[in-house]
Amino acid sequence: MLSTGALRAHLLAAGLAGPVATAREDSLRSYRLFAARDPRVLIGLDPEWTWGAIDLIELMADKCGVSADPRHTSGRDVIDPERTLEALEAFAERVGDAARRGERVLLGTGHPHRLVGFYAALAHALSAAGCAVLTPAQGRCVDILTRFGLRTYNLDYVQGVALVRRPDRGRAGCEPGAHTHSPLPVRTALAAAAEAGGPLPDLVIGDHGWVCGAGQLGFEAIGLADTDDPALFVGEAEGRVSVVVPLDDAVRSDYYRPLTRYVLNRACLSQ
């Protein structure tokens, strides 16, 4: 069993918390764009409250532990490991509840290079516990506006975890999936499930648009977020996202394995 102290040490050593790779400049830019309601940063959330850049700095200082000083404009952002641990406890508790209730679960990621292993372990454990891990709309096309223009992706599932791929980089290639913040994949998956009259999820687990897009549609959602992703924390503050774990979401994939063990242990699930 991984102790809380050992996990705290790992968070700091791996750069998951403490000083992280995310630049303060990038976070502040995201806060300004969110305040201007730029859809690239809203990632599926339609905020009910008015959020100015200063409001977002204060929120992120409270939720993540970043500097609350707007005059701090450069350098690396900082995540308080105690806030990460506290949120991981709530995250694990919700995962455990899903397992005990035999809930239907949808998992998806916009960070397949880094996080698909973390979510796949949860999907496996939840399935073994009797949960239905949903995979609606597999192969469905999703048109996403990127900085390179409108591009078509295919919705795919890897070990129960949804992601998107470029059609020209299929399963046989080395591409594990595309990075995206878009809420369109989760909207596509949920719409397809509804149209087919199939089961809808009781819980959505993921990041980026998977969490915000699901939460905005009224589905309970939990996930992970970095300091430059204010939408998830706003969703949590406004009551449309249940739990957000603050951490660096782009470190090496194997650095998330201790988090996996910790969550499954706390949720009383087999590894």
N, C-alpha and C positions, 0 to 999 in steps of 0.2 A: 504494500500500500504506500502510495506517495503522500508524504505528510504535507501539510499546508506550508510549513517552513521550507521544505525542499522545493515545492512548486514555486514559492516566492523567489527563491534563489535562482531557479531555472528561468523564470520570467525575466529577471534582470540580466542574467548571463546571456540569454538568447536574444535580447533586445525586443522582447515581446511587450515589456513594460519598462519603466524607468525612461532614460533618454532613448527615443526610438528614431528610426531612420526618416520618418515623415518630417518634412521641413515646416517650420513655423510659418514661413511665407505661403506654403501650399494650403495650410489649414486656414489662415486668415483669408486667403483668396476664396476658399470654399464658403466661408462664413459670409463674405460680401455677396457672392453669387446667390447663396441661399436667401439672404435678406432681399435680394432683387427678384426672387422667385424664378431663378433660372432652372428650367426643367432638367438640365444636365446634373444639377446638384440636389434637386428635390427628389430625384429617382423614384417617382411614383407617389410621393406624399403630397397631399394638398393641405398645408398647414391651416388650422383653424385660427390660431393666434397670429398676431403681428410680431415678427421676429426681426429686430435690427441686428447689425453686426455686433454691437456691444452686448445685446441680450444673448447672442449665441456664444460669445466668448465666456460670459458668466455661466451659461449652461454647461459648456464643455469643461470649464474649470471644475464645476461641481460633479459632473458625471465621470470625467476622465482624469482630472488633476492637472490639466494644462495650466499655463500661467494665465491668471485673470487680468494681467496688466496689458491693456491694448497698446502700450508703448513698446512692449516686447515684440519685435517684428521680425526677428531673424534667428537662425540657429535651429537646433533640433527640438522637436516637441517632446513633452514629457508626459508619460502616463503613470499615475500612482498605482503601484502593484496591489495596494490594499483595495482599491476600487475594482481592479480586475478580479481579485480573489472573491470579493463580495458578490460581484455579478456572476461569477462562475458558480457560486453556491446556488444562487437563484436559478440559473440556467440548468444546472444539474437536477435541482428539485423539480423543475417543470418537465424535464425529460423523464425523470422517474415517475412522475404522475401519469405521463402519457403511457408508459409501459404498464403500470398497474391497472390502468383503465382500458388497455387494449385499444388505444385511439388510432385513428387514421392519420398518417404523417406524410408530409411532402417536404423533401429536402432539396435545396438548390444552391448553387454558388456562382458568383461572378468572378471568383478567384480560383479556377480549377487547377492552375499550376501549383498553388500553395495549399489549398484547403480541402480538396476533394477527399483526401485520406481521412481527415478529421471527421467530415460528415459521413463518409462511407462506414466508418467504425460505428457511428451512432445508428446508421440505418441497419447495419447487421445486428447490433444488439437489440434494437427495438423490434425488428422482425422476429428474432429468436424469442422475444418476450411475448409475442402474439399480436403485435401491432401490424396493421396493413401499411406497408411503405408504398405509396402511390407513384405511378409513372405515367401520368396522362400525356397525351399529345406527342408521344415519341416520334421523331422524324418530321414533325410539323415545321414548316418554314416560319421564320420570324424576321421581319425587316426592321433593322435597327439603324438609327441615324448615328453615325460616328463622325469623328473629325475628318475622315476621308470621304464622307458622303454616305448615302444610304447603302447599306450592305445587307445581304440575305444570309441568315444563319439557319442551321437546323437544330432543333431541340433534341437533345440526346440524354441518356442516363448511363452513368458509370457506377456500378455497385449500388444502385438505388438513389444516386445523387444526380439531379438535373444540372445540365450545363448547355452551352451552345457551342457549335462548331461551324467553321466555314465549310460549305459543301465540297470545296475542292481539297479539303484536308480531313478526309474521313477517318474511320477507325483504323485503317491500315497504316496511317501516317504516324509521325512522331508528335503531332499536336494533341495535347490532352484536352484542349478546349480553349475558348476565347475569353479574354478578360472583358467584362462588361458591367456597367452600373445600371443598365436599363431594367425597368420593371416589366417590359413587354414579354419576356419569357414566362414569368409567373402568371401574368394575365392570360397568355396563350394557354398555358397548362390548365388553369382554373376554368377558363371558358370552355375548353375542350371537354373537360370532365363534366361540366354542367350540361353541355349540349348532348353528351352521350348518355345522360341520366345515370352516370356512374357515381361512385362515392366521392365526396368532397373532404378535404382534410380538416381534422380537428385542430391541427397544429402545423405550422410551416416553420422550418428551421433553415437558416441560411445567412446571407449577407446582402449588402447592396440593395438592388431593386427587388430581390426575392422577399426580403423582409418588409420594405416599405410598400411595395406593390400589393402584397398580401394584406398587410395591416390596413391599408387604405380601403380595401374591399371588404373589411370586416372580419377577416380571418385572424385568429390568434397567431402571432409570429414572435419568434425569438431569434437572436443571432449575435454575430460578432461585428465590430466596427472599429475603424481607426479614427484618429483625431481629425482627419480631413473629410469625414463622412457625417456631418451634423444631422442629416435627415433622420437617421435611425434614433438618435438621442432626442430629437424633437418629437418623433413619433412616440417614444417612451414617455416623454414629459406630457404629451397631450392624450395619452391613454390608448393609442392605437398599436403600440408595440409593447409586448409584455416585459421582455428582458433584453438588454443590450450589454454585451461584454466588451469593455474597451481594451483593445490590444493592437499591436502592429499586425496588420492582416497580410503582409507581403514578405515575411521572413521565409527561410527554408522550410519545406514541407515537413521534414522530420522533427523540426523544433516544436510542432504542435502535438506530437505523440504523448508527451507527459500530460498535456491538458486533456487529451482523450482518456487516458487512464484515470485521471483525477475525476473527470465528469462521470465516467461509467461507474467508478467506485462509489461516488457520492449518490448516484442514482440507483445503486444496488443492482446493477446490470452486469452480466458476464462480459468479459473482454474477448 
